[in-house]
Amino acid sequence: MLKKIHLLFAISITSLLCVNAQDTVKVSTLVGLDNNAEKFYNSGISKFASKDLNGAIADFNQAITLNANFYKAFYNRGIAKFELKDIQGAISDYTQAITLSHDSCDLCYFSRGQAKYAMGSKTEASEDYGKTIRLNPNHAQAYYYRGGILFEIQEYKSAIDDFTNAIKVKSDYAYAYNDRGSAKRQLEDNDGAAADYKKATELNPDLAFAFSNLGSVLRKKDDFKGAITAYDKALKVKESCLTYNNRGSARFDAEDYAGAVVDFTKAIQLKSDYAIAYNNRGAAKFKLKDYKGAIEDYNKAIVYNQKYCFAFLNRGMAKELIRDQQGACKDWEAAVNLGIEQGKTYLQDCKK
C-alpha cells in the first residue's frame, strides 16, 4: 500500500478592524501573534516540501507556541514526525489536532490510522479509517486501506465492499481494482478476479504485480497461453524472480518443459537460494528425462529448505529411475515424515 502525505495549507486573511483607541494596542498584539504563527506555519510547509523535516518541525513548534489552538500546525508536525519514523510522536500530534478541530478533521483521522497501522495496531487503524469515512464519505483511500486490513484478516466479502466503495469514489483507482481482484480470487471468483486485474492493468500499465496476478488467475482457469502473455507483460515492466517462477510454472502446465527450465533458471539467477524454483526446475528436467540434472536441483532445493517435503518426494522418484532404490526409499520416508501422505504409496514398494 502506498502512503500519501496530505498537507493542510494556511491562508492569510487581512481583516479591517474597527476599534476604539483604548483597544488598539490589545487588538494589534493579537493580530501580530496570529500573523507570526501563520508565517512560521507556512515556512514549515515550505521546508517540508524541500524535505527539511527537522526545520519544518522547528517552524511548526514556533507556530504552536504562538497559537496553541493551531490544529493545522499540530497535524503537519505529525506528518513530519511520521516521515522521521517518530510514529508515536505523530500519533500524539494527530490526536491533538483532532481535539482542537472539534472532531472535524478527516485527514487527521486518516493519517492517525496510517500511523497506527505502522505501529501494528490494525484494529485501531481500521477504526480511524472508519471515522475518516464518517466525516468524508468520499475519501477513497480510507475505504481502500480499511479494505486492505479486512483482506489481511480474511474478511474477504467486507474487503470487496470497501474496495468497491473506493472505486465508486475514484473510478481510476487501479490499486483498488487489483486488490478487489485478489479478494475475489480468495473466494474462488476467478472470472471476477480476472476482470478486476485486467481493469487494473488498463488503468495503470506500469503495475507489474497486477499483470502477474492476472497471469496466476488465468493459470488457475487453465488458460496457460493467456497466463504466459500476462507474465510476459509483467516482466516487461519489472523483472522478478517470482514472476519468472510463475511463468515457468505456466509453461510447465502447457508442457513446454524446455521453456520452463529457462524461466526457472532466470528466477534462480535473481535469487540464488530460491528453493521453490530449484524444485520446479528439477520437475521440468524430470519431464525432459534428465534425471541426474533433476536430482541436482532437488538437492539444492533441500539445502535451502531442509523441510521441503515435495522436493524429497520428487527426488525419490528421480532416484528410482536411475535405479537408486535405497536412496529413493529414504527420500519417500522423509517426505512422509514431513507430512506428505502420497509418499506412503511409494513406500509400499520399498517394503516388498
C-alpha positions as CSV (number, residue, x, y, z in Angstrom):
1,M,0.0,0.0,0.0
2,L,1.2,3.4,-0.8
3,K,1.2,6.3,1.7
4,K,0.1,9.6,0.5
5,I,1.0,12.7,2.6
6,H,-1.6,15.3,3.0
7,L,-0.7,18.9,3.9
8,L,-3.0,21.5,5.2
9,F,-2.2,25.0,3.9
10,A,-2.8,28.1,5.8
11,I,-4.5,31.1,4.1
12,S,-3.7,34.5,5.5
13,I,-6.7,36.8,5.6
14,T,-6.3,40.5,6.2
15,S,-9.3,42.0,8.1
16,L,-10.3,45.6,8.5
17,L,-10.9,46.1,12.3
18,C,-12.9,49.0,13.6
19,V,-11.8,49.6,17.2
20,N,-11.7,52.5,19.7
21,A,-8.4,54.0,20.9
22,Q,-8.1,52.2,24.2
23,D,-8.4,48.8,22.4
24,T,-5.9,49.5,19.7
25,V,-2.8,48.1,21.4
26,K,-4.6,44.9,22.6
27,V,-6.0,44.0,19.2
28,S,-2.8,44.9,17.3
29,T,-0.9,42.4,19.6
30,L,-3.3,39.6,18.9
31,V,-3.3,40.0,15.2
32,G,0.5,40.1,15.3
33,L,0.6,36.8,17.1
34,D,-1.7,35.1,14.6
35,N,0.2,36.5,11.6
36,N,3.5,35.4,13.0
37,A,2.1,31.9,13.7
38,E,1.0,31.7,10.1
39,K,4.4,32.9,8.9
40,F,6.1,30.1,10.8
41,Y,3.5,27.6,9.7
42,N,3.9,28.5,6.0
43,S,7.6,28.4,6.4
44,G,7.3,24.9,7.9
45,I,5.2,23.8,4.9
46,S,7.9,25.1,2.5
47,K,10.7,23.3,4.5
48,F,8.7,20.1,4.4
49,A,8.3,20.4,0.7
50,S,12.1,20.7,0.3
51,K,12.5,17.7,2.6
52,D,14.0,19.7,5.5
53,L,11.9,17.8,8.0
54,N,13.7,18.9,11.2
55,G,13.5,22.5,10.0
56,A,9.8,22.1,9.3
57,I,9.2,20.7,12.8
58,A,11.0,23.6,14.3
59,D,8.8,26.1,12.5
60,F,5.6,24.2,13.4
61,N,6.8,24.3,17.0
62,Q,7.1,28.1,16.8
63,A,3.6,28.4,15.2
64,I,2.2,26.3,18.1
65,T,4.0,28.4,20.7
66,L,2.3,31.5,19.3
67,N,-1.1,29.9,18.7
68,A,-1.7,26.8,20.9
69,N,-5.0,26.2,19.1
70,F,-3.4,26.0,15.7
71,Y,-4.6,22.4,14.8
72,K,-3.2,22.5,11.3
73,A,0.3,23.1,12.8
74,F,-0.2,20.0,15.0
75,Y,-1.4,18.0,12.1
76,N,1.5,18.9,9.8
77,R,4.1,18.5,12.6
78,G,2.6,15.0,12.9
79,I,3.2,14.4,9.2
80,A,6.8,15.5,9.5
81,K,7.4,13.3,12.6
82,F,5.9,10.3,10.8
83,E,8.3,10.8,7.9
84,L,11.1,10.8,10.5
85,K,9.8,7.5,11.9
86,D,8.7,9.1,15.2
87,I,5.4,7.3,14.9
88,Q,4.3,7.7,18.5
89,G,5.0,11.4,18.3
90,A,3.0,11.7,15.1
91,I,0.0,9.9,16.7
92,S,0.1,12.3,19.6
93,D,0.1,15.3,17.3
94,Y,-2.7,13.9,15.1
95,T,-4.8,13.3,18.3
96,Q,-4.2,16.9,19.5
97,A,-5.2,18.1,16.0
98,I,-8.5,16.1,16.2
99,T,-9.3,17.6,19.6
100,L,-8.5,21.2,18.5
101,S,-10.5,20.8,15.3
102,H,-13.5,19.7,17.3
103,D,-13.6,16.3,15.7
104,S,-13.9,17.7,12.2
105,C,-10.6,16.9,10.6
106,D,-11.0,13.8,8.4
107,L,-7.3,14.0,7.3
108,C,-6.2,13.8,10.9
109,Y,-8.1,10.6,11.5
110,F,-6.8,9.2,8.2
111,S,-3.2,10.0,9.0
112,R,-3.5,8.7,12.5
113,G,-4.9,5.5,11.0
114,Q,-1.8,5.2,8.8
115,A,0.4,5.7,11.8
116,K,-1.4,3.2,13.9
117,Y,-1.2,0.7,11.1
118,A,2.6,1.3,11.0
119,M,2.7,0.5,14.8
120,G,0.9,-2.8,14.1
121,S,-2.4,-1.6,15.7
122,K,-4.6,-2.7,12.8
123,T,-7.9,-2.7,14.7
124,E,-7.4,0.9,15.8
125,A,-6.2,1.9,12.3
126,S,-9.4,0.4,10.9
127,E,-11.5,2.4,13.4
128,D,-9.7,5.6,12.3
129,Y,-10.3,4.9,8.7
130,G,-14.0,4.4,9.6
131,K,-14.0,7.8,11.4
132,T,-12.4,9.4,8.3
133,I,-15.3,8.0,6.2
134,R,-17.9,9.3,8.6
135,L,-16.5,12.8,8.2
136,N,-15.8,12.4,4.5
137,P,-17.7,9.6,2.7
138,N,-15.7,10.4,-0.5
139,H,-12.3,9.6,1.0
140,A,-11.3,6.8,-1.4
141,Q,-8.1,6.0,0.4
142,A,-9.8,5.4,3.7
143,Y,-12.0,2.8,2.1
144,Y,-9.0,1.3,0.3
145,Y,-6.8,0.9,3.4
146,R,-9.6,-0.4,5.5
147,G,-10.3,-2.9,2.8
148,G,-6.7,-3.9,3.0
149,I,-6.9,-4.6,6.7
150,L,-10.1,-6.6,6.1
151,F,-8.3,-8.6,3.5
152,E,-5.5,-9.4,5.9
153,I,-7.9,-10.8,8.5
154,Q,-9.6,-12.8,5.7
155,E,-12.8,-10.9,5.8
156,Y,-12.9,-11.0,2.0
157,K,-16.5,-10.0,1.4
158,S,-16.2,-6.9,3.6
159,A,-12.9,-6.1,1.9
160,I,-14.6,-6.3,-1.5
161,D,-17.3,-3.9,-0.3
162,D,-14.6,-1.4,0.8
163,F,-12.6,-1.7,-2.4
164,T,-15.8,-1.2,-4.4
165,N,-16.6,2.0,-2.5
166,A,-13.1,3.2,-3.1
167,I,-13.7,2.6,-6.9
168,K,-17.1,4.4,-6.7
169,V,-15.3,7.5,-5.4
170,K,-12.3,7.2,-7.6
171,S,-13.1,5.4,-10.8
172,D,-9.5,5.1,-12.0
173,Y,-8.2,3.6,-8.7
174,A,-6.0,0.8,-10.2
175,Y,-4.8,-0.4,-6.8
176,A,-8.3,-0.9,-5.6
177,Y,-9.2,-2.9,-8.7
178,N,-6.1,-5.1,-8.2
179,D,-6.8,-5.7,-4.5
180,R,-10.5,-6.4,-5.1
181,G,-9.4,-8.9,-7.7
182,S,-7.3,-10.6,-5.0
183,A,-10.2,-10.7,-2.6
184,K,-12.4,-12.2,-5.3
185,R,-9.7,-14.8,-6.0
186,Q,-9.7,-15.9,-2.4
187,L,-13.5,-16.5,-2.7
188,E,-12.9,-18.6,-5.9
189,D,-14.5,-16.0,-8.1
190,N,-11.8,-16.4,-10.7
191,D,-13.8,-14.7,-13.5
192,G,-14.4,-11.6,-11.3
193,A,-10.8,-11.6,-10.2
194,A,-9.5,-11.8,-13.8
195,A,-11.8,-8.9,-14.8
196,D,-10.5,-6.7,-12.0
197,Y,-6.9,-7.5,-12.7
198,K,-7.4,-6.6,-16.4
199,K,-9.0,-3.3,-15.4
200,A,-6.1,-2.5,-13.1
201,T,-3.6,-3.1,-15.9
202,E,-5.7,-1.0,-18.3
203,L,-5.8,1.9,-15.8
204,N,-2.1,1.6,-14.9
205,P,0.1,-0.4,-17.4
206,D,3.0,0.0,-15.0
207,L,1.6,-2.3,-12.3
208,A,3.7,-5.3,-12.9
209,F,2.1,-7.2,-9.9
210,A,-1.4,-6.7,-11.5
211,F,-0.2,-8.4,-14.7
212,S,1.4,-11.1,-12.6
213,N,-1.8,-11.6,-10.6
214,L,-3.8,-11.8,-13.8
215,G,-1.4,-14.5,-15.0
216,S,-1.9,-16.5,-11.9
217,V,-5.7,-16.4,-12.0
218,L,-5.7,-17.3,-15.7
219,R,-3.4,-20.2,-15.0
220,K,-5.9,-21.3,-12.4
221,K,-8.5,-21.2,-15.1
222,D,-6.3,-23.4,-17.3
223,D,-5.7,-20.6,-19.7
224,F,-2.0,-21.2,-19.9
225,K,-1.4,-19.2,-23.1
226,G,-3.2,-16.2,-21.6
227,A,-1.3,-16.6,-18.3
228,I,2.1,-16.6,-20.1
229,T,1.1,-13.5,-22.0
230,A,0.2,-11.7,-18.8
231,Y,3.5,-12.8,-17.2
232,D,5.3,-11.5,-20.3
233,K,3.8,-8.1,-19.8
234,A,4.7,-8.1,-16.1
235,L,8.3,-8.9,-16.9
236,K,8.5,-6.1,-19.4
237,V,7.6,-3.7,-16.6
238,K,9.8,-5.2,-14.0
239,E,11.9,-8.4,-13.7
240,S,11.0,-10.5,-10.7
241,C,12.2,-13.9,-9.6
242,L,8.6,-14.7,-8.5
243,T,7.2,-13.8,-12.0
244,Y,9.8,-15.9,-13.8
245,N,9.0,-18.8,-11.5
246,N,5.2,-18.3,-12.2
247,R,5.7,-18.1,-15.9
248,G,7.9,-21.2,-15.8
249,S,5.0,-22.9,-13.9
250,A,2.6,-21.9,-16.7
251,R,4.9,-23.2,-19.3
252,F,5.3,-26.4,-17.4
253,D,1.5,-26.7,-17.3
254,A,1.4,-26.1,-21.1
255,E,4.0,-28.9,-21.4
256,D,6.7,-26.5,-22.6
257,Y,9.3,-28.1,-20.3
258,A,12.4,-26.6,-22.0
259,G,10.9,-23.1,-21.8
260,A,10.0,-23.8,-18.1
261,V,13.7,-24.7,-17.4
262,V,14.7,-21.3,-18.9
263,D,12.3,-19.4,-16.7
264,F,13.2,-21.3,-13.5
265,T,16.9,-20.7,-14.3
266,K,16.2,-16.9,-14.6
267,A,14.4,-17.0,-11.3
268,I,17.4,-18.7,-9.7
269,Q,19.8,-16.1,-11.2
270,L,17.8,-13.4,-9.5
271,K,17.5,-15.3,-6.2
272,S,20.2,-17.9,-5.7
273,D,18.6,-19.5,-2.7
274,Y,15.1,-19.8,-4.3
275,A,14.2,-23.4,-3.2
276,I,10.9,-23.4,-5.0
277,A,12.5,-22.6,-8.3
278,Y,15.1,-25.3,-7.9
279,N,12.4,-27.8,-7.1
280,N,10.4,-26.6,-10.1
281,R,13.3,-26.7,-12.5
282,G,14.0,-30.2,-11.2
283,A,10.5,-31.2,-12.1
284,A,10.9,-29.8,-15.6
285,K,14.2,-31.7,-16.1
286,F,12.5,-34.8,-14.8
287,K,9.9,-34.4,-17.6
288,L,12.7,-34.0,-20.1
289,K,14.2,-37.3,-18.7
290,D,17.3,-35.5,-17.3
291,Y,17.0,-37.4,-14.1
292,K,20.6,-36.6,-12.8
293,G,20.0,-32.9,-13.5
294,A,16.7,-33.1,-11.7
295,I,18.3,-34.7,-8.7
296,E,20.9,-32.0,-8.6
297,D,18.2,-29.4,-8.5
298,Y,16.2,-31.3,-5.8
299,N,19.4,-31.4,-3.8
300,K,19.7,-27.6,-4.0
301,A,16.1,-27.2,-3.0
302,I,16.6,-29.3,0.1
303,V,19.8,-27.4,1.0
304,Y,17.9,-24.2,1.1
305,N,14.8,-25.7,2.7
306,Q,15.5,-28.8,4.7
307,K,11.8,-29.4,5.3
308,Y,10.8,-29.2,1.7
309,C,8.6,-32.3,1.6
310,F,7.8,-32.1,-2.1
311,A,11.5,-31.9,-3.0
312,F,12.1,-35.1,-1.1
313,L,9.2,-36.8,-2.8
314,N,10.3,-35.7,-6.3
315,R,13.9,-36.6,-5.6
316,G,12.8,-40.1,-4.6
317,M,11.1,-40.6,-7.9
318,A,14.1,-39.4,-9.8
319,K,16.4,-41.7,-7.8
320,E,14.2,-44.6,-8.6
321,L,14.6,-44.0,-12.3
322,I,18.4,-44.1,-12.1
323,R,18.0,-47.4,-10.1
324,D,18.9,-45.9,-6.7
325,Q,16.1,-47.7,-4.9
326,Q,17.6,-47.4,-1.4
327,G,18.0,-43.6,-1.9
328,A,14.5,-43.4,-3.3
329,C,13.0,-45.1,-0.3
330,K,14.9,-42.9,2.2
331,D,13.5,-39.8,0.4
332,W,10.0,-41.1,0.4
333,E,10.2,-41.9,4.1
334,A,11.5,-38.3,4.7
335,A,8.5,-37.0,2.7
336,V,6.1,-39.0,4.8
337,N,7.7,-37.8,8.0
338,L,7.2,-34.2,6.7
339,G,3.5,-34.8,6.2
340,I,3.1,-36.0,2.6
341,E,0.6,-38.8,2.5
342,Q,1.4,-39.6,-1.1
343,G,4.8,-40.8,0.0
344,K,3.2,-43.8,1.7
345,T,2.1,-45.2,-1.7
346,Y,5.7,-45.2,-2.9
347,L,7.0,-46.7,0.3
348,Q,4.9,-49.8,-0.2
349,D,7.3,-50.8,-3.0
350,C,10.2,-50.4,-0.6
351,K,8.7,-53.0,1.8
352,K,8.4,-55.7,-0.9
